[in-house]
Amino acid sequence: MKKDHTVEVEAQKVYKQKLFIKLVKIAFLLLLLFISILYLALYIVYDGGRFTVTLDKNMSNRKNVFLSEDGKLSNKTRKLSADTIDYMDNISVKWLPDDLDTSTTGAHNGDNYIAYTFYIVNAGKENVHYWYEIDIDDTVKNVDEAIRIMIYHNGEKTIYAKKSKETKKAEPGTKKFVSKTIAVLEQRKNFKPNSKDRITVVVWIEGDDPECKNDLLGGEIKMHMDITEEHVDK
């Protein structure tokens, strides 16, 4: 009886060891799967085109309004994508070229800034009112605290930034972000038939911002721009 009991105990120990190893393998595979999915999600968010411009389909279908990188209807589209840059160091707005809005169209990034120029074309037969909005989808290490977004709309320049933490007001020379997730929200009224609106978007990290500190190193930001006929509160 004693020998049989010993054999039974040994068998249980072997079974438990095998079960433990099997559970460890399953847990490892699940963890590997989770990491793979997380990596893919981060890749899509941060490397799948950091800045896109999308036109409301109702405007193109009903109003005959389109986006175009060069202003020609032969290249009309509802979505545009700007090239990315791998690294962005902080700079001053004073260092940006003076001809950012006039030199070229499409992506024309420089050292430590993103620049993209495109057109909105009214190929329809009626006046149109539209909203243009830049949304902040995600940030890492609060890099949005020192981000600047400059928009040229038909040559008229406006710079947007998060409000100052100290004064709770707009940073000098800027218009403050609308909310935590909406950086820019503006309406364009009376966009006439056969007209083209030229828009240039420039993004950089402002080195003169009090919030531009070492804590922001390694930070990332994901943004996109929507052109819509009506603004819907989010």
C-alpha positions as protocol buffer text, in pm:
chain_id: "A"
residue {
  index: 1
  type: MET
  ca { x: 0 y: 0 z: 0 }
}
residue {
  index: 2
  type: LYS
  ca { x: 278 y: 241 z: 84 }
}
residue {
  index: 3
  type: LYS
  ca { x: 446 y: 180 z: -250 }
}
residue {
  index: 4
  type: ASP
  ca { x: 123 y: 238 z: -440 }
}
residue {
  index: 5
  type: HIS
  ca { x: 60 y: 562 z: -250 }
}
residue {
  index: 6
  type: THR
  ca { x: 411 y: 684 z: -337 }
}
residue {
  index: 7
  type: VAL
  ca { x: 355 y: 609 z: -703 }
}
residue {
  index: 8
  type: GLU
  ca { x: 24 y: 796 z: -693 }
}
residue {
  index: 9
  type: VAL
  ca { x: 186 y: 1100 z: -529 }
}
residue {
  index: 10
  type: GLU
  ca { x: 465 y: 1099 z: -788 }
}
residue {
  index: 11
  type: ALA
  ca { x: 212 y: 1076 z: -1068 }
}
residue {
  index: 12
  type: GLN
  ca { x: 21 y: 1375 z: -928 }
}
residue {
  index: 13
  type: LYS
  ca { x: 342 y: 1577 z: -905 }
}
residue {
  index: 14
  type: VAL
  ca { x: 431 y: 1497 z: -1268 }
}
residue {
  index: 15
  type: TYR
  ca { x: 77 y: 1587 z: -1376 }
}
residue {
  index: 16
  type: LYS
  ca { x: 88 y: 1918 z: -1189 }
}
residue {
  index: 17
  type: GLN
  ca { x: 428 y: 2000 z: -1337 }
}
residue {
  index: 18
  type: LYS
  ca { x: 305 y: 1930 z: -1689 }
}
residue {
  index: 19
  type: LEU
  ca { x: -11 y: 2132 z: -1627 }
}
residue {
  index: 20
  type: PHE
  ca { x: 195 y: 2424 z: -1491 }
}
residue {
  index: 21
  type: ILE
  ca { x: 427 y: 2417 z: -1794 }
}
residue {
  index: 22
  type: LYS
  ca { x: 125 y: 2407 z: -2027 }
}
residue {
  index: 23
  type: LEU
  ca { x: -38 y: 2704 z: -1849 }
}
residue {
  index: 24
  type: VAL
  ca { x: 291 y: 2900 z: -1863 }
}
residue {
  index: 25
  type: LYS
  ca { x: 314 y: 2835 z: -2239 }
}
residue {
  index: 26
  type: ILE
  ca { x: -47 y: 2949 z: -2292 }
}
residue {
  index: 27
  type: ALA
  ca { x: 11 y: 3261 z: -2082 }
}
residue {
  index: 28
  type: PHE
  ca { x: 330 y: 3336 z: -2276 }
}
residue {
  index: 29
  type: LEU
  ca { x: 151 y: 3296 z: -2611 }
}
residue {
  index: 30
  type: LEU
  ca { x: -134 y: 3521 z: -2495 }
}
residue {
  index: 31
  type: LEU
  ca { x: 116 y: 3784 z: -2377 }
}
residue {
  index: 32
  type: LEU
  ca { x: 300 y: 3762 z: -2709 }
}
residue {
  index: 33
  type: LEU
  ca { x: -30 y: 3803 z: -2894 }
}
residue {
  index: 34
  type: PHE
  ca { x: -122 y: 4104 z: -2679 }
}
residue {
  index: 35
  type: ILE
  ca { x: 217 y: 4269 z: -2741 }
}
residue {
  index: 36
  type: SER
  ca { x: 184 y: 4206 z: -3115 }
}
residue {
  index: 37
  type: ILE
  ca { x: -163 y: 4363 z: -3127 }
}
residue {
  index: 38
  type: LEU
  ca { x: -44 y: 4659 z: -2917 }
}
residue {
  index: 39
  type: TYR
  ca { x: 257 y: 4709 z: -3144 }
}
residue {
  index: 40
  type: LEU
  ca { x: 37 y: 4697 z: -3452 }
}
residue {
  index: 41
  type: ALA
  ca { x: -205 y: 4949 z: -3301 }
}
residue {
  index: 42
  type: LEU
  ca { x: 76 y: 5187 z: -3211 }
}
residue {
  index: 43
  type: TYR
  ca { x: 226 y: 5144 z: -3557 }
}
residue {
  index: 44
  type: ILE
  ca { x: -103 y: 5235 z: -3719 }
}
residue {
  index: 45
  type: VAL
  ca { x: -155 y: 5535 z: -3489 }
}
residue {
  index: 46
  type: TYR
  ca { x: 193 y: 5684 z: -3504 }
}
residue {
  index: 47
  type: ASP
  ca { x: 343 y: 5565 z: -3832 }
}
residue {
  index: 48
  type: GLY
  ca { x: 40 y: 5527 z: -4055 }
}
residue {
  index: 49
  type: GLY
  ca { x: 41 y: 5891 z: -4167 }
}
residue {
  index: 50
  type: ARG
  ca { x: 54 y: 6139 z: -3884 }
}
residue {
  index: 51
  type: PHE
  ca { x: -153 y: 6404 z: -4054 }
}
residue {
  index: 52
  type: THR
  ca { x: -450 y: 6354 z: -4283 }
}
residue {
  index: 53
  type: VAL
  ca { x: -707 y: 6592 z: -4430 }
}
residue {
  index: 54
  type: THR
  ca { x: -1054 y: 6451 z: -4491 }
}
residue {
  index: 55
  type: LEU
  ca { x: -1351 y: 6612 z: -4663 }
}
residue {
  index: 56
  type: ASP
  ca { x: -1709 y: 6541 z: -4556 }
}
residue {
  index: 57
  type: LYS
  ca { x: -1856 y: 6315 z: -4828 }
}
residue {
  index: 58
  type: ASN
  ca { x: -2179 y: 6516 z: -4824 }
}
residue {
  index: 59
  type: MET
  ca { x: -1989 y: 6821 z: -4944 }
}
residue {
  index: 60
  type: SER
  ca { x: -1837 y: 6635 z: -5236 }
}
residue {
  index: 61
  type: ASN
  ca { x: -2155 y: 6448 z: -5327 }
}
residue {
  index: 62
  type: ARG
  ca { x: -2413 y: 6726 z: -5289 }
}
residue {
  index: 63
  type: LYS
  ca { x: -2210 y: 7046 z: -5311 }
}
residue {
  index: 64
  type: ASN
  ca { x: -1942 y: 6934 z: -5558 }
}
residue {
  index: 65
  type: VAL
  ca { x: -1659 y: 7051 z: -5332 }
}
residue {
  index: 66
  type: PHE
  ca { x: -1323 y: 6873 z: -5341 }
}
residue {
  index: 67
  type: LEU
  ca { x: -973 y: 6865 z: -5201 }
}
residue {
  index: 68
  type: SER
  ca { x: -675 y: 6895 z: -5432 }
}
residue {
  index: 69
  type: GLU
  ca { x: -305 y: 6902 z: -5352 }
}
residue {
  index: 70
  type: ASP
  ca { x: -225 y: 7125 z: -5650 }
}
residue {
  index: 71
  type: GLY
  ca { x: -561 y: 7300 z: -5698 }
}
residue {
  index: 72
  type: LYS
  ca { x: -649 y: 7111 z: -6017 }
}
residue {
  index: 73
  type: LEU
  ca { x: -978 y: 6926 z: -6050 }
}
residue {
  index: 74
  type: SER
  ca { x: -796 y: 6652 z: -6238 }
}
residue {
  index: 75
  type: ASN
  ca { x: -644 y: 6561 z: -5901 }
}
residue {
  index: 76
  type: LYS
  ca { x: -959 y: 6599 z: -5691 }
}
residue {
  index: 77
  type: THR
  ca { x: -1004 y: 6376 z: -5387 }
}
residue {
  index: 78
  type: ARG
  ca { x: -1177 y: 6353 z: -5050 }
}
residue {
  index: 79
  type: LYS
  ca { x: -867 y: 6261 z: -4851 }
}
residue {
  index: 80
  type: LEU
  ca { x: -508 y: 6384 z: -4846 }
}
residue {
  index: 81
  type: SER
  ca { x: -213 y: 6250 z: -4647 }
}
residue {
  index: 82
  type: ALA
  ca { x: 98 y: 6445 z: -4548 }
}
residue {
  index: 83
  type: ASP
  ca { x: 443 y: 6294 z: -4515 }
}
residue {
  index: 84
  type: THR
  ca { x: 586 y: 6252 z: -4167 }
}
residue {
  index: 85
  type: ILE
  ca { x: 924 y: 6329 z: -4018 }
}
residue {
  index: 86
  type: ASP
  ca { x: 1107 y: 6090 z: -3789 }
}
residue {
  index: 87
  type: TYR
  ca { x: 1231 y: 6344 z: -3536 }
}
residue {
  index: 88
  type: MET
  ca { x: 1130 y: 6695 z: -3435 }
}
residue {
  index: 89
  type: ASP
  ca { x: 1346 y: 6913 z: -3208 }
}
residue {
  index: 90
  type: ASN
  ca { x: 1216 y: 7237 z: -3058 }
}
residue {
  index: 91
  type: ILE
  ca { x: 1266 y: 7551 z: -3266 }
}
residue {
  index: 92
  type: SER
  ca { x: 1146 y: 7911 z: -3265 }
}
residue {
  index: 93
  type: VAL
  ca { x: 872 y: 8046 z: -3489 }
}
residue {
  index: 94
  type: LYS
  ca { x: 1131 y: 8303 z: -3597 }
}
residue {
  index: 95
  type: TRP
  ca { x: 1332 y: 8025 z: -3762 }
}
residue {
  index: 96
  type: LEU
  ca { x: 1053 y: 7919 z: -3998 }
}
residue {
  index: 97
  type: PRO
  ca { x: 1085 y: 8023 z: -4366 }
}
residue {
  index: 98
  type: ASP
  ca { x: 882 y: 8326 z: -4474 }
}
residue {
  index: 99
  type: ASP
  ca { x: 753 y: 8155 z: -4790 }
}
residue {
  index: 100
  type: LEU
  ca { x: 593 y: 7849 z: -4627 }
}
residue {
  index: 101
  type: ASP
  ca { x: 256 y: 7937 z: -4779 }
}
residue {
  index: 102
  type: THR
  ca { x: 376 y: 8042 z: -5122 }
}
residue {
  index: 103
  type: SER
  ca { x: 676 y: 7829 z: -5217 }
}
residue {
  index: 104
  type: THR
  ca { x: 504 y: 7505 z: -5321 }
}
residue {
  index: 105
  type: THR
  ca { x: 212 y: 7270 z: -5259 }
}
residue {
  index: 106
  type: GLY
  ca { x: 181 y: 6929 z: -5100 }
}
residue {
  index: 107
  type: ALA
  ca { x: 424 y: 6819 z: -4829 }
}
residue {
  index: 108
  type: HIS
  ca { x: 724 y: 7048 z: -4785 }
}
residue {
  index: 109
  type: ASN
  ca { x: 858 y: 6959 z: -4442 }
}
residue {
  index: 110
  type: GLY
  ca { x: 1179 y: 7114 z: -4315 }
}
residue {
  index: 111
  type: ASP
  ca { x: 1421 y: 7060 z: -4032 }
}
residue {
  index: 112
  type: ASN
  ca { x: 1205 y: 7012 z: -3721 }
}
residue {
  index: 113
  type: TYR
  ca { x: 870 y: 7116 z: -3867 }
}
residue {
  index: 114
  type: ILE
  ca { x: 587 y: 6969 z: -4074 }
}
residue {
  index: 115
  type: ALA
  ca { x: 436 y: 7178 z: -4353 }
}
residue {
  index: 116
  type: TYR
  ca { x: 155 y: 7084 z: -4589 }
}
residue {
  index: 117
  type: THR
  ca { x: -24 y: 7296 z: -4850 }
}
residue {
  index: 118
  type: PHE
  ca { x: -346 y: 7202 z: -5031 }
}
residue {
  index: 119
  type: TYR
  ca { x: -660 y: 7349 z: -5185 }
}
residue {
  index: 120
  type: ILE
  ca { x: -1033 y: 7326 z: -5126 }
}
residue {
  index: 121
  type: VAL
  ca { x: -1210 y: 7367 z: -5459 }
}
residue {
  index: 122
  type: ASN
  ca { x: -1575 y: 7465 z: -5509 }
}
residue {
  index: 123
  type: ALA
  ca { x: -1673 y: 7309 z: -5841 }
}
residue {
  index: 124
  type: GLY
  ca { x: -2043 y: 7344 z: -5766 }
}
residue {
  index: 125
  type: LYS
  ca { x: -2303 y: 7608 z: -5845 }
}
residue {
  index: 126
  type: GLU
  ca { x: -2380 y: 7753 z: -5502 }
}
residue {
  index: 127
  type: ASN
  ca { x: -2215 y: 7930 z: -5213 }
}
residue {
  index: 128
  type: VAL
  ca { x: -2097 y: 7696 z: -4938 }
}
residue {
  index: 129
  type: HIS
  ca { x: -2019 y: 7743 z: -4569 }
}
residue {
  index: 130
  type: TYR
  ca { x: -1769 y: 7497 z: -4427 }
}
residue {
  index: 131
  type: TRP
  ca { x: -1579 y: 7428 z: -4105 }
}
residue {
  index: 132
  type: TYR
  ca { x: -1215 y: 7324 z: -4084 }
}
residue {
  index: 133
  type: GLU
  ca { x: -1110 y: 7144 z: -3769 }
}
residue {
  index: 134
  type: ILE
  ca { x: -785 y: 6993 z: -3642 }
}
residue {
  index: 135
  type: ASP
  ca { x: -833 y: 6721 z: -3383 }
}
residue {
  index: 136
  type: ILE
  ca { x: -570 y: 6583 z: -3146 }
}
residue {
  index: 137
  type: ASP
  ca { x: -619 y: 6206 z: -3147 }
}
residue {
  index: 138
  type: ASP
  ca { x: -346 y: 6112 z: -2900 }
}
residue {
  index: 139
  type: THR
  ca { x: -37 y: 6248 z: -2728 }
}
residue {
  index: 140
  type: VAL
  ca { x: 260 y: 6094 z: -2551 }
}
residue {
  index: 141
  type: LYS
  ca { x: 443 y: 6273 z: -2267 }
}
residue {
  index: 142
  type: ASN
  ca { x: 219 y: 6583 z: -2298 }
}
residue {
  index: 143
  type: VAL
  ca { x: 408 y: 6708 z: -2602 }
}
residue {
  index: 144
  type: ASP
  ca { x: 97 y: 6908 z: -2696 }
}
residue {
  index: 145
  type: GLU
  ca { x: 187 y: 7153 z: -2417 }
}
residue {
  index: 146
  type: ALA
  ca { x: 449 y: 7310 z: -2646 }
}
residue {
  index: 147
  type: ILE
  ca { x: 309 y: 7227 z: -2989 }
}
residue {
  index: 148
  type: ARG
  ca { x: 227 y: 7511 z: -3229 }
}
residue {
  index: 149
  type: ILE
  ca { x: -8 y: 7484 z: -3525 }
}
residue {
  index: 150
  type: MET
  ca { x: 9 y: 7762 z: -3782 }
}
residue {
  index: 151
  type: ILE
  ca { x: -257 y: 7786 z: -4051 }
}
residue {
  index: 152
  type: TYR
  ca { x: -248 y: 8006 z: -4357 }
}
residue {
  index: 153
  type: HIS
  ca { x: -600 y: 8037 z: -4497 }
}
residue {
  index: 154
  type: ASN
  ca { x: -584 y: 8225 z: -4826 }
}
residue {
  index: 155
  type: GLY
  ca { x: -270 y: 8397 z: -4703 }
}
residue {
  index: 156
  type: GLU
  ca { x: -408 y: 8495 z: -4362 }
}
residue {
  index: 157
  type: LYS
  ca { x: -192 y: 8347 z: -4085 }
}
residue {
  index: 158
  type: THR
  ca { x: -308 y: 8230 z: -3741 }
}
residue {
  index: 159
  type: ILE
  ca { x: -103 y: 8040 z: -3481 }
}
residue {
  index: 160
  type: TYR
  ca { x: -274 y: 7809 z: -3233 }
}
residue {
  index: 161
  type: ALA
  ca { x: -141 y: 7672 z: -2902 }
}
residue {
  index: 162
  type: LYS
  ca { x: -255 y: 7530 z: -2573 }
}
residue {
  index: 163
  type: LYS
  ca { x: -333 y: 7797 z: -2316 }
}
residue {
  index: 164
  type: SER
  ca { x: -64 y: 7892 z: -2067 }
}
residue {
  index: 165
  type: LYS
  ca { x: -58 y: 7687 z: -1747 }
}
residue {
  index: 166
  type: GLU
  ca { x: 44 y: 7996 z: -1551 }
}
residue {
  index: 167
  type: THR
  ca { x: -194 y: 8260 z: -1684 }
}
residue {
  index: 168
  type: LYS
  ca { x: -469 y: 8030 z: -1814 }
}
residue {
  index: 169
  type: LYS
  ca { x: -477 y: 8259 z: -2118 }
}
residue {
  index: 170
  type: ALA
  ca { x: -355 y: 8222 z: -2475 }
}
residue {
  index: 171
  type: GLU
  ca { x: 22 y: 8212 z: -2523 }
}
residue {
  index: 172
  type: PRO
  ca { x: 158 y: 8540 z: -2669 }
}
residue {
  index: 173
  type: GLY
  ca { x: 84 y: 8571 z: -3040 }
}
residue {
  index: 174
  type: THR
  ca { x: -146 y: 8269 z: -3048 }
}
residue {
  index: 175
  type: LYS
  ca { x: -509 y: 8168 z: -3041 }
}
residue {
  index: 176
  type: LYS
  ca { x: -570 y: 7902 z: -2777 }
}
residue {
  index: 177
  type: PHE
  ca { x: -685 y: 7549 z: -2855 }
}
residue {
  index: 178
  type: VAL
  ca { x: -1060 y: 7500 z: -2841 }
}
residue {
  index: 179
  type: SER
  ca { x: -1038 y: 7204 z: -2602 }
}
residue {
  index: 180
  type: LYS
  ca { x: -814 y: 6916 z: -2497 }
}
residue {
  index: 181
  type: THR
  ca { x: -896 y: 6726 z: -2815 }
}
residue {
  index: 182
  type: ILE
  ca { x: -978 y: 7006 z: -3061 }
}
residue {
  index: 183
  type: ALA
  ca { x: -690 y: 7234 z: -3150 }
}
residue {
  index: 184
  type: VAL
  ca { x: -847 y: 7437 z: -3432 }
}
residue {
  index: 185
  type: LEU
  ca { x: -1208 y: 7507 z: -3522 }
}
residue {
  index: 186
  type: GLU
  ca { x: -1294 y: 7777 z: -3774 }
}
residue {
  index: 187
  type: GLN
  ca { x: -1579 y: 7847 z: -4015 }
}
residue {
  index: 188
  type: ARG
  ca { x: -1540 y: 7966 z: -4372 }
}
residue {
  index: 189
  type: LYS
  ca { x: -1851 y: 8143 z: -4497 }
}
residue {
  index: 190
  type: ASN
  ca { x: -1965 y: 8219 z: -4853 }
}
residue {
  index: 191
  type: PHE
  ca { x: -1723 y: 7995 z: -5040 }
}
residue {
  index: 192
  type: LYS
  ca { x: -1831 y: 8089 z: -5393 }
}
residue {
  index: 193
  type: PRO
  ca { x: -1858 y: 7863 z: -5700 }
}
residue {
  index: 194
  type: ASN
  ca { x: -1538 y: 7827 z: -5908 }
}
residue {
  index: 195
  type: SER
  ca { x: -1331 y: 7943 z: -5608 }
}
residue {
  index: 196
  type: LYS
  ca { x: -1025 y: 7784 z: -5452 }
}
residue {
  index: 197
  type: ASP
  ca { x: -916 y: 7820 z: -5091 }
}
residue {
  index: 198
  type: ARG
  ca { x: -545 y: 7766 z: -5032 }
}
residue {
  index: 199
  type: ILE
  ca { x: -454 y: 7623 z: -4691 }
}
residue {
  index: 200
  type: THR
  ca { x: -110 y: 7563 z: -4543 }
}
residue {
  index: 201
  type: VAL
  ca { x: -72 y: 7379 z: -4213 }
}
residue {
  index: 202
  type: VAL
  ca { x: 258 y: 7402 z: -4022 }
}
residue {
  index: 203
  type: VAL
  ca { x: 334 y: 7211 z: -3700 }
}
residue {
  index: 204
  type: TRP
  ca { x: 638 y: 7247 z: -3473 }
}
residue {
  index: 205
  type: ILE
  ca { x: 750 y: 7243 z: -3109 }
}
residue {
  index: 206
  type: GLU
  ca { x: 797 y: 7598 z: -2985 }
}
residue {
  index: 207
  type: GLY
  ca { x: 1124 y: 7625 z: -2792 }
}
residue {
  index: 208
  type: ASP
  ca { x: 1023 y: 7956 z: -2634 }
}
residue {
  index: 209
  type: ASP
  ca { x: 714 y: 7801 z: -2472 }
}
residue {
  index: 210
  type: PRO
  ca { x: 760 y: 7781 z: -2091 }
}
residue {
  index: 211
  type: GLU
  ca { x: 629 y: 7424 z: -2107 }
}
residue {
  index: 212
  type: CYS
  ca { x: 900 y: 7314 z: -2350 }
}
residue {
  index: 213
  type: LYS
  ca { x: 1103 y: 7112 z: -2099 }
}
residue {
  index: 214
  type: ASN
  ca { x: 1307 y: 6791 z: -2097 }
}
residue {
  index: 215
  type: ASP
  ca { x: 997 y: 6604 z: -1981 }
}
residue {
  index: 216
  type: LEU
  ca { x: 868 y: 6628 z: -2338 }
}
residue {
  index: 217
  type: LEU
  ca { x: 1162 y: 6432 z: -2482 }
}
residue {
  index: 218
  type: GLY
  ca { x: 1037 y: 6123 z: -2663 }
}
residue {
  index: 219
  type: GLY
  ca { x: 687 y: 6265 z: -2690 }
}
residue {
  index: 220
  type: GLU
  ca { x: 461 y: 6205 z: -2989 }
}
residue {
  index: 221
  type: ILE
  ca { x: 136 y: 6348 z: -3120 }
}
residue {
  index: 222
  type: LYS
  ca { x: -128 y: 6225 z: -3362 }
}
residue {
  index: 223
  type: MET
  ca { x: -356 y: 6478 z: -3535 }
}
residue {
  index: 224
  type: HIS
  ca { x: -593 y: 6496 z: -3830 }
}
residue {
  index: 225
  type: MET
  ca { x: -793 y: 6764 z: -4009 }
}
residue {
  index: 226
  type: ASP
  ca { x: -1160 y: 6747 z: -4109 }
}
residue {
  index: 227
  type: ILE
  ca { x: -1345 y: 6970 z: -4354 }
}
residue {
  index: 228
  type: THR
  ca { x: -1720 y: 6954 z: -4287 }
}
residue {
  index: 229
  type: GLU
  ca { x: -2032 y: 7138 z: -4393 }
}
residue {
  index: 230
  type: GLU
  ca { x: -2163 y: 7146 z: -4038 }
}
residue {
  index: 231
  type: HIS
  ca { x: -1984 y: 7132 z: -3704 }
}
residue {
  index: 232
  type: VAL
  ca { x: -2103 y: 6866 z: -3463 }
}
residue {
  index: 233
  type: ASP
  ca { x: -2007 y: 6896 z: -3096 }
}
residue {
  index: 234
  type: LYS
  ca { x: -1802 y: 6598 z: -2980 }
}
